[in-house]
Amino acid sequence: MWSLCTRRAASRCLLTRRSMATLPPIVDAHHHFYDPPANQFQSFLRSLGVPRWMPPQYTAAAAGVDLAASVHVEAMPDDGAAEAAWVEQLAAAGECRVKAIVGNCKLPRLSAAQELEALVAAAPSLLRGVRFILCHDGPFDGGQNATHVASTAPGHGNVDYLRDPHAAPMFERGFRLLALHNLSFDLQCCPAQLPAAAELFRRHAAVPVAINHLGKLRHLAADGGEADAAKLAEWRRGMGMMAELRHVNVKISMLGYVVPGWTESAEKEDLLRQLVLETIQLFGAERCMFASNWHGSGTISISDGGPPCDMTILELYQRYHSWVHHLSSYEQERLFSGTAKQFYRIDE
């Protein structure tokens, strides 16, 4: 008689075989490159001990994937213009399939207008948007709460730019400038911040928005307990408000942050699959996009440094496909490439 683990492994093998035969072309909507030893503009990453992660390593990690294009997202640089110029040079040299860049700009600064102009000039061919990480749940405490380490970077301010009555106007002042440059915004924030972000975006419908990482629902135990119920209620409230805004889209990625250990538990994977399908139903496939968030190992990219995860990019996308294979061919095309192409104006 097969053990439970053996049955799970066999089931996953069948899912993998089915996905391998039908996995469509991919636009990876979110990944990063790093070279802290060589790049002066990555001194913050260097202080965190972040290793090199360059196009050859990403290409190797994506072996077997029909990668049509990818989107490079800022990685907490000291100088957003320098990072964007570097990535555009990598793409121009044919070292990667990057077709769109989401750059970094310190939007709350008084100098945000000048920084945006420099950013646009630095990557005139590929710049499509900006990200300024906003996750704030109190002072950064090394990962015990949901506040992102980016809050400790020079120029950030370590405050809640969505809910703090003094800081929020500073951020909005810079945010509204994005429309002047035809740039989108990548939103990375905590679920508790989603309602405030939705109200901001309602006032600025000319700025397209991509919610990062499924809205950063955090560390579900998948045990049916009260803690999970409270987290889900908060997340659903915020995502529901976001879904009402037709210019807001969602990236489905970094799912090991949502449900740690989902690759090793059928019950946890089932919960995660349900949340992904719930999100697709809420926003529509035309406003959702799958992404890898790859910038190292599966543990770093999928689990955000949490429980070990030895998946490859191919295996991750195969798992995505196993969850949505029942959807129409149009919906699948949107999830795997079409939404990202449209949102980031790829190949314009």
N, C-alpha and C positions, 0 to 999 in steps of 0.2 A: 504494500500500500504506500502511495506517495505521501510524503510529509507535506504540511502546509507550505513550507518554503519551496519545495520542489514544484508544487502546483502553481505557485505564484511565478516562479521562474519560467515554467512552460508557457503560462499565459502571456507573460511579457515577451517571450520569444515569438509567439504567434503574432502579437501586435507589431513587433519589430519587422517581421517578414512582410506583413501586410503593408506597413508604411513604406518599407524600402521599395516596394514595387510601384508605388503611386505618389511618393513625395514630390510635390511640385517645385518649380524654381523658387528660390528664396531671395528676399531682400531682408537682410539682417538689420533691423531697425535700431539697434543699440549695441555698441561695443566701444572699446577703448584701446589706444596704444600708449605705451609708456617708454621713456628712455631717460630716467632720472640721472644716471651717471653722466650723460652727455648734454642734456638740456638744462641750461641755466634757469629757464622758466618753470622747471619742475622741482624747485628746491623744497617745496612743502611735501611732495611725494617722497623726495629723498629723505626728509626728516622722519617720515613714517616707515622707512625701510622698504618701500615698494620696489620690486625688481623690474628689469626691462621686460616689456611685452611688445613685440614688434610685428610687422606684417608677416614675415616668414613663420613665426610661431602661430599667429592667428590662422594662416592658411593651412598649416599642418593640423591644427585643432579642428578645422572645418573640412577635413578630408571626407570625400564622399557626398558632400552637399553641392547641389547645383546652385552656386551662389551668383545671382545676377548682379547684385549690388549690395553695398552696406552703408550704414550711417555711423560716422564717428561722433561720439558725444564727449564733450569736455571732461577733463579729469583733474579738476581743482588746480589749474595752473596758476602760477604767480602772475603771468601776463597772458591774457586770453588771446590777444592778437598774435603773439609769438607762437602759441600752440597751434592756432588755426593755420598760420602760414606754413608751419612744419608739416601738418597733415596734408594740406593741399599740395605741397611739394612731393610728399610720398606718393600721393595719387597721380600726380602729373608724371612721375618717373615710372609709373606702371607697377609699383611695388604692392599695390592693394586694389581692392574693388570699391573703395570709398567713392560714393557719388553724391554725398551730402555731408555737411559738417554742422554740428550744433556746438557753437562756440561758448566761451565763458565771458561774461561781463558782470562786473560788480554793480548791479543796477541801483542799489541804494545810495551809491556815492554821488556827491555833487558833480563829479567828473564823468558821470555815466554817458552823457551825450558825446563827449570826446572819445571815450573808450569804445563806444559803439561805432563811431566813424572809423577808428583805427582798426577795429575788428572787421568791418566790411571791406576796408581797403586791403587787409592782409590776406583774405581768401575770397577774392571777387568771383571766382567761378563756382565754388561749392558751398559757401556759407548759406545756410537756410534758416537757422534759428539760434536761440540762446538758452542756456540753462544756468540758473543760479540756485544752488541747493538750499531748500528752505526748511528741511526737517528739524523741528524744534519741540522738545518735550522737557524743557528745563535745561540747566547747565549740562554740557557734555560730561558724561561720567564714565567714559571708556567703553560704552556699548551696553550698559545695563538698562538705560532708557533708549528712546527712539531718536534722540538728537544725533545728528550726523557729525562725523569728525570734521567735515568741511566747516562747521561753525567755529572751529578753532583756527582756521586758516587766516593769515594776515588779510585785512580788508573786509572780513565777513561781518564781524561785530557780535557774534554769538547771542543774537536776540531773535525773537519771533517776528519776522517781517510780515506775517499775515494777520496776527492777532494783537500784537502790542500796539496800543493807540499812538505811541510816539514813533515807533519804527515803521509801521505799515504805510503811512503817507510817504516816507522816504523811498520805500520800494515801489509804490505805485507811480511815483514821479518818474522813475527810470523805466518801469514796465511800459508805460504808455508810449515811450519813444520807439518801441519795437515796430509799431505800425508804420512809422515814418520810413523805415528801412525794409518793409515787407518781410519781416522776420517773425517766425513762430516762437513759442516758448515751451520748453520741456519742464513740466512741473514735477518736482520731487519733494514731497512733504508727508507729514504724518496724517493718518485718517482723521484725527481730531481737528486738523487744520483745513480739511477739504471744504467745509461750509464757508469759511472766510475766503478761501481761494475762489470758490464758485461765485461769491458776490463780487469779488474783484473782476473776474472774467466777464461777468454779466455787464459790467460797465465798459468793457473794452473788447467788444465782439470782433473788432478788426484784427485781433491778434490770435491766430490759431494756436491751440494748446494740445500738447500730448502729455497725459498723465503717465509718469514713469512707474514701472514695476507693480502694476495692478493696484495702484493706490497705496502701496506699502502697508497693507494689512500685515500685522506683525505677530509671529511666533504663536500660531494656533496649536493647541495640544491635540486637537481632533479627538477629544474625549467626551464631547457633548456637555461639558461643564459650564458653569456660570461665567467663568472668565472668558471662554471662547464666545459665549452668547453675547456678552457685553461688547467685545471687540467687533464682532460681526454686525451688531446693531449700529455701532458708531460708523463703521465703514460703509454700510449700506445707506445710511442717511446721507453721508457725504457724496458717495458715488451716484446716488439718485439725483442729487442736486446738480452734479456735473453732467449727467446724461441729458438733463433738460436743455443744456447749452449745445447747440448743434455744431459749434466750432471747436468742441472739446473731443479729443480722441484718447485712446488708452493703449499703452504698451503692455503686453503680457510677457513678463520676464521676471527673473530673480525669485522664482517661486519657492525656493528653499527657505527664503526669509519669511514667506507667508506660512508655510507648513514645514517646519524643519523635519528632515528625515523622510520626506514623502517618497523618495525613490526606494526605500527599504520597507515600506509598509503599504499593503493593499488598501487598508482603511484610510490612511492619510492621503494616498494618491486619489482615492475616490472623492474625498472631501475637496481636494484641490481641483480635480476635474469639474466637480459641480460648481465651484466658485468661478472657474474660467468660463464655463458655459453660461452661468448666470450673468457674467459681465458682458459676454458677447450678445446675449439676449437683450440686456439693458441698453447697450449702446448701438447694437447692430454691427454686423461684420464689417460694414463699410467704414466704421470708426474704430476698429480694433486692429492691432498688428502684433504678430509674434516677433520676439527679439531674443538674442542669446545673452546679452550683457557680458560677453566674453572678454576677459582681461587676465587670463591665467588658467588655473585649474577649474574643474567643475565645482569644487568646493567653494572657491572664491566667487565664481561667476553666478552659480545657481543658488548657493546657500549663504552668500555674503560672509564667508568665513565660518559658517556654522558647522553642522554635522557633515562628515565627509561625504562627498558625492563624486564618483569617478566617471560620470557620463562625459561623452564627447558632444560636440555641437550637433553632429548627425543624430546621435541617440536622443538628444533633447528634442530636436525637430520631429523625429519619428514619434516621440511620445506626444508632442502636440498633435500630430496628425491622427494618432490613435484616438484622441479625444474628440476630434471634429470630422472624422471621415464620413459621418452620416449627413453632414451639411451639404448644401448644393455646391456644384463646381464653382459658381460665382462667389459664394461666401468663402470657400477655401482659398480662392485666388486672392481675395481681398485680405484675408488674414495673413497669408504667407508672403505677399508681395504688393498687392494692389493698393492697399491703404497707405503703406509706407511710401510708395512711389508718388501717390497723389499728395500726401501731406508734405513731404519733403521736396516736392517738385523735381523729382529725379528725371534726368534726361531732357530737361527743358532746354 
